[in-house]
């Protein structure tokens, strides 16, 4: 497939067991995490933030953001190999998220634009891909969270 990533994100969540949200499978795992099944839930309606919580280990999770909502010039080409693994034939069926590092508080939060998480919304299979693009960093400041002085 290849082609540009889109800004599509899940609009509605479904109930899965006792957890609200979509159950997404990561067959290749996530770097640094041992889990393969996660629950994707929006933080609030109309928010660019999401939670990705392990379905296997409830204490394991990530804060995600729709990068297109806050970085208007964010774009990348999904490599054929990644698209094939995800069985992604239509870019419109992809949802793209980036991880947020808020370990020092949201005021100092950063976003990993170099390794977005791409989810095929048809089969709910996801993969974190590493971009070979020097425009992006692992620690891009999340300026929308900074207090105005």
C-alpha positions in Angstrom: 0.0 0.0 0.0 2.4 2.7 1.1 1.0 6.2 0.9 0.5 9.0 3.3 -0.9 8.4 6.8 -4.3 9.8 7.4 -5.7 11.7 10.3 -8.6 9.2 10.9 -9.1 8.2 14.5 -11.8 6.1 16.0 -14.9 8.2 16.5 -16.9 5.7 18.7 -15.7 3.1 21.1 -17.4 -0.2 21.6 -18.0 -2.2 24.8 -15.6 -5.2 25.0 -16.1 -7.3 28.1 -16.0 -5.0 31.1 -13.8 -2.4 29.5 -15.1 0.5 27.3 -13.0 0.9 24.2 -11.7 -1.0 21.3 -9.5 -4.1 21.8 -6.5 -3.8 19.5 -4.0 -6.6 18.9 -0.3 -5.9 18.5 1.0 -9.3 17.2 4.6 -8.0 17.0 4.4 -6.5 20.5 5.3 -2.9 21.5 8.9 -1.9 22.2 9.6 -2.3 25.9 6.2 -3.9 26.7 5.4 -7.6 27.0 1.7 -7.4 26.2 -0.1 -8.1 22.9 -3.7 -7.0 23.5 -4.6 -3.4 24.4 -7.8 -1.4 25.0 -7.9 1.9 23.1 -10.2 4.5 24.8 -10.6 8.2 24.3 -9.8 10.3 27.3 -12.9 12.5 26.7 -15.2 13.2 23.8 -13.5 15.6 21.2 -10.1 15.2 22.9 -7.0 14.4 20.9 -5.8 12.2 23.8 -6.4 8.4 24.2 -5.4 5.7 26.6 -3.9 2.5 25.4 -4.1 0.1 28.3 -3.0 -3.5 28.4 -5.8 -6.0 28.4 -3.4 -8.5 30.0 -1.8 -6.3 32.6 -4.1 -3.4 33.7 -1.2 -1.5 35.3 0.5 -1.2 31.9 -0.6 1.6 29.5 0.3 4.5 27.4 -1.1 8.0 26.8 -1.5 8.6 23.1 -2.4 11.6 21.0 -3.8 12.1 17.6 -0.7 13.9 16.1 -2.7 15.5 13.3 -4.7 17.4 15.9 -1.7 19.3 17.3 1.0 19.1 14.6 -0.5 20.4 11.4 2.5 19.6 9.3 2.9 16.0 10.5 3.0 13.5 7.7 4.8 10.3 6.7 4.7 7.5 4.2 3.8 4.1 5.7 6.3 1.5 4.3 4.9 -1.3 2.2 6.2 -3.9 4.7 4.3 -2.3 7.6 1.1 -1.9 5.5 1.3 -5.5 4.5 1.7 -6.8 8.0 -1.3 -4.7 9.1 -3.2 -5.9 6.0 -3.9 -2.3 5.4 -4.9 -1.7 1.7 -6.7 1.6 2.2 -5.0 4.5 4.0 -8.5 5.7 5.0 -8.8 2.6 7.3 -5.7 3.6 9.3 -5.7 5.4 12.6 -2.4 7.0 13.7 -1.4 7.9 17.2 1.8 9.0 18.9 2.9 8.2 22.5 3.0 11.0 25.0 5.7 11.1 27.7 4.2 13.0 30.7 6.6 11.6 33.3 7.5 15.2 34.3 3.9 16.4 34.2 1.7 17.5 31.3 3.3 21.0 31.3 6.6 19.4 30.2 5.1 16.6 28.1 6.7 15.4 24.9 5.4 13.4 21.9 7.3 10.7 20.1 6.7 11.7 16.4 9.4 9.4 15.2 7.6 6.1 16.1 3.9 6.4 15.5 1.4 3.7 16.3 -0.6 2.7 13.2 -3.9 0.8 13.7 -5.9 -0.9 10.9 -9.4 0.0 12.1 -11.0 -2.8 10.0 -9.2 -5.7 11.7 -8.0 -3.8 14.9 -4.4 -4.8 14.4 -1.7 -2.3 15.4 2.0 -1.8 15.0 4.4 0.8 16.2 6.5 1.9 13.2 9.9 3.7 13.3 10.2 6.4 10.8 13.5 7.2 9.0 12.7 10.9 8.9 15.1 13.4 10.4 12.2 16.0 10.7 10.8 14.1 13.7 12.1 13.5 17.2 11.4 11.0 20.0 10.8 14.0 22.3 8.9 16.8 20.5 7.5 19.3 23.1 3.7 19.2 23.4 3.3 22.9 23.2 -0.5 22.9 23.6 -0.1 21.9 27.2 2.3 24.7 28.2 0.7 27.4 30.4 0.7 30.9 28.8 2.6 33.4 30.8 
